[in-house]
């Protein structure tokens, strides 16, 4: 019941890490569209057909049991089209507005995300449904996802200057819970906590992993021949960086 975990870059590896924690033996394939990274500043009319075409071909070649779209931007754009067209279960990833709202005592929560996620009507629907009575302050920026990519490659990074505008908004001083609206930000949690240890930070990786395993459990247990491989649409990273996530090979997509 191989799961294909998809992201624009390394962000989905946070979901992979959660999957390994919950189900160490689960066969996984990773697909990173790093050749088209970053997604957050590209228009919907470019991203939607690109994501659908890439994942349609990936499903044909890799034969997974289900697809995990471990990318908030891709999820908010493409989930309906992917579910309609792929012919297999698709699990998406949305900003964890609900847990942040439940955790907040001040009733003021923050959202860090890409600009694409922040501007989407889907986000407004989440806020209306799960954060009634809360003030939600958002910051959409491409800088944090790019910073996470650099950290993954071994660079030292700092986040204080980038996230400062979130707290500079009217009411920003009352934020006591923040939803991370991009899976890349999982890898920046230590930096966020070092800047604001007084805030509860909410990462979507574990809830997405739990839902993915529930979906996968409904299907056959035959693994894909590609299980254990991480595919990249651009240059793959050093394979040693992927070893801790359980991937034996890193390959550039040839399809």
N, C-alpha and C positions, 0 to 999 in steps of 0.2 A: 504494500500500500504506500508506495513511494510518494512523498510530497515534493512538489516543486515550489521552492521559495524564491520569489522574485522581488527585486528592488532596483532602483536607479543606480545604486552603488553598493557600498558596504553596510548601509543601514539595516538591511534585512538580516544581517548576521546576528543582530541582537535577538531577533525572533528565533533564529537557528539555535542560539545559545540557550534560550528558554526551552525550546523543543528538546535539546540534548539533556537538559536538567530533568524534564518531565518524563521523557521516554528515550533513554540512552540508545536503545537499539533501533530506533525508527530510521528507515532508509530515507535519505534526503538528497535532493539535487538543488544547487543554488544557481540562479541566473541573475547577473548584474548587468544592467544596461549602461555601463560606465562609458561606453563610446558615445552616449547621448546625454550624459550628465553635464549640468544639473537640469532637473525637470522644472524646478520651481519658477523659473523665469520664462519658460516657453509657453506660447499660446495654446489653448485647448484644441483648436482646430489642427494644430500640428501634432500634439501629444496623443490625442485619442486614436487616430488611425495608426500611428506608429506603435503604440502599446498593443493594440489589438492584433496587428500584423505580427509583431515579434512573439507574442504569447501563443498565437495560433500556430505558428511554425514550431515553436518550442514544444508544444503539446504533441504535435505530429511526430517530431523526432525523438523526444525523450519519454513519451508514454507514461506520464505520472498518473497517480490515482486522483489527485486533487492539486489545485494551485493555490498558494498563499501569496496574495499581493501584499507584501510587507512594505508598502510604500503608501503614505497618506495621500500624496499628490495623485498617484496613479489610481488609488482607490476612489477618490472623490470624482475623478473624471471618467473612469473606464469600467467600473464594476458592472453596471447594467449591461453594457455591450459584451463584456467577457462572459457573464453568466448566460447570456442569450446565445452566444456563438461557440463557446468551447465544448459544450456537451459533457462537462464534468463539473464537480463542485469547485467553487471559487470562494475563498475566504478573504475578506478585505481587512483593512486596518483604518480605524478612524481615531481622531484625537480623543483622549480619555477625559472628555468634559464631565461625564457623570461622576467618576470617582473624585475628581478634583472638587466638584461642587459639593459632594457629600462630605468631603474632608474639611471644607472651609468653615471657619467660625466667623470670620469677618464678612462673609458673603461677597467677597471680592476675589475673583480668581484670575489668573493669567493664562495665556496661551502663547506658546512659542511654536512657530510653524513656518513653512515656506510661504511666500507671498501668494502662490497659487492656491494653497489650502485656505488661507485666511479670507480670500475674496469669494469663495464658493458658497452658493446658497445652501449646500449640504451642511456646512458648518452652522449656518444660521438655524437650520432645523434642529441640529443637535443641541444648540444652546436653548432654543425654545422648549425642547422636550425635557432636557435633563438639568438645566441650570436656571429654572424659574426662580426669581427672587434674588439672583446673583448678578452682580456687575461683572462682566467679562471683558478684560482688557487684552488685546492681541498685539503681537509683534510678528510681522511677516518679513523674513530676511533670508537671502540665499547664503549668507556668510556662515551660519552655524553648520549647515550640511557640508560645506567645503572645509570647514575647520575639522569636522569629524573625520573626513577623508584623510586630511593631513595627519591627524593624531594616529589614525589606524596605521599609517605608513611609518610612524615612529617619531614624528615631529612634536616638539613641545607646543602647547597651545594655551591661550587664556581666553576667557569668555566675558569678563566683567564689562568691558567697553561695549561689546555687541549687545548684551542684554539690558544695559542701563536704560535705553529709551522705553522699555516696558514699564519700568518703575517711575519714569519721569512723567508719564501721562497723569492727568488729573485722577486722583484716587489710587495711583499706583503704590503709594506707601502702605496701603491697606491690604495688598495682595498677601495671602497666606497659603495659597495652593496654586500650583502651576501644572497645566497639562502640556505634555510634550507632543506636539502635533506632527512630528517627523521621526521616523524610526532611526535616522542617523543620530539623533540626539541622545539615544541610549548610551553611546560611547562618550558623551560629554557629561554624564551625570556626576562624576567626581569633581569636575570643574564647577558645575552649577552649585553643588553642595558646599564647595569651598568658599564660594562668593556669598551664598545665602543659605546657611545651614538651618535657619529658622523657618524655612518654607518647606511644605511637603510637595515633592516632585513626583509626578505621575507619568509612568512610562507604559506604553501600550503593549510591549513585547510579550509579557506573560499571558495576558488575556487573549491575545491573538493566537499564541501557541496552544492554549487550552482548546480554543474553538477549532483550530486546525486538526488537533488529535481527535476531537469528537467527530468531525467530518470524516477523517481518514478511517476511523474504526468501522464505518459503515460499508467499507469496500473490501475487495480481495486483498490478500496479504502477499501477493507476488511482487517482488521488488523490480523496478526498472533496471536494465543493464547499465544505466548511467548513474545509479545511486553512488554517492560518495564523490561526485565530481562537481566542481564549481565552474560555471561557464561565464565568460565575460565578452561583451560586444566590443570592448576595447582591449588594451593591453592588460593582461592579468597581473595581480600583485605578486610579490614574492610568495611562492607556495608555502613557505614556513609560517607566514601570517595566517594561513587558513587551517593549518594543522590543529590548533586548539578548538576549532569548530567542527572537526571530524571529517574534513575533506581531504582525500588522498591525492587528488589531481586538480590542477587549475588549467583550463583550456580557453582559447579564444574561439568564439562561435564561428563555425564554418558553414552555417546554414541560414 
